[in-house]
């Protein structure tokens, strides 16, 4: 049958309109299936839309909780993604990536100076580049710059189960039991309950991130027997922190707040190494991150230059920085003024002097902080615990403390800073240390020396307290051989004992554990990770022991 021209024109118009309607409908309701490794931010970039628009279109409350396989509605008006060959499925699939600018570190640069250059915080740079120690970058290192307050995509959390009727995949038969994750659980806590390691649980459940578990998740727990046994009851929460006692941990990236909460910590300590010209905004990200997690923030501010030259500390610039930090709209809750100023690593050799510290740094710094914000707790810099004293490269800390008191330091501090990080015995012991009988090896003698220097008139703040164990690392640096016999069990139990003793000692106001999760371990240098509560296998024995004292959080 031959169609006349008018009919053909009519049919063409109808066909065109239907096609456009279908295309519009498809375009308005574009569906994107989340791939492993994607974030709402990377998806928004791909479709030329915003995270907020995606959240609104999909009724998403938390932008960090999306999961592989989830189908997202892409709001109309967003540009469709470019046509690409679908990525391969299976273990070799490569998730979409977000392109961030990079920066090659040059001689003399610090994370602080690089952050100022790009308008981002030190914390954001450290997080974006998985930097554990913000003071350790090297020339030629290539850094990702998280512009716009964004971060490179992080691993997507595993989705929660569909609902109460979901049936988990049965665990392998033989040598397995199952456990349903409860509120407040961590893999470390679960591992302790069942007497297995975190790695064993991760392997049994194909987990890639020990921090990504969720309430209601059913985990396979490897056992030595045939499985199916009733899980042991959780340990009793124990005691509680008395009002007014300040307890926390030192971290560099605040990557494990779950462990800090398990231990009952309410404070977090960050150390920022200052250089002349630094702006207070360089520490704003650290403070904001800590407070966003519900912690009070202690900021320790020593100098960035190790072994400073004679007259190498710019005291007026440092004082101005302290004032600016205290003036931030979201300031820290406490500031420690410098650090270990009795050794030439932190103070010019030949110029080490408690009188100089008090007159040129502590007193001006205290006044600057209090003039900006009288509510900030000011802590004097904690000296390095040492008996070495040649008057040039180091002063023994007991002599240094007496010198500070004689110089009038009590008028310019709210709390006396103290470090205890060379113990190799129970905190209640007064003898038995491999290093000998010097007071700095022992917990109570240290308290007596520091409190006694001020006649007991000022409380003590442990801004670093830790025990070193080589467990999980092998050999110790030669200068730390005194810790050779300290086991992981000692480490966990002694930390808990130190917390308990401090809580019950009226001379002690604060205890900050050194450290929560440092990763640097140098068998010939600095064994920071040997002090960490979080161990290389992902376990945190100290979290459980300390929780029996604090009751957790």
Secondary structure, DSSP 8 states (H G I E B T S, - for coil): ----HHHHHHHHHHHHHHHHHHHHHHHHTEEEE--TT--HHHHHHHTT--HHHHHHHHT-S-TT---TT-EEEE-TTS-----------STT---------EEE--TT--HHHHHHHHT--HHHHHHHTT-S-TT---TT-EEE--GGG------------S-TT-------SSSEEEEE--TT--HHHHHHHHT--HHHHHHHHT-S-TT---TT-EEEEE-SSSS---------------TT-EEEEE-SS---HHHHHHTT--EEEEE--B-TT--THHHHHHHHHHHHTT-EEEEEE-BS-SS--TT---HHHHHHHHHHHHTSTT--SEEEE-S-TTBTTTS-TT---HHHHIIIIIHHHHHHHHHH-TTSEEEE----------SSSB--HHHHHHHHHHTTGGGG-SBEEEEEEEE-S-TT-SS--TT-S-GGGSHHHHHHHHHHHTTT-S-EEEEEEEE---TTT----GGGGGGTT--HHHHHHHHHHHHHHHHT-TTEEEEEES-SS-----TTS--GGGG-SS-TTS--HHHHHHHHHH---
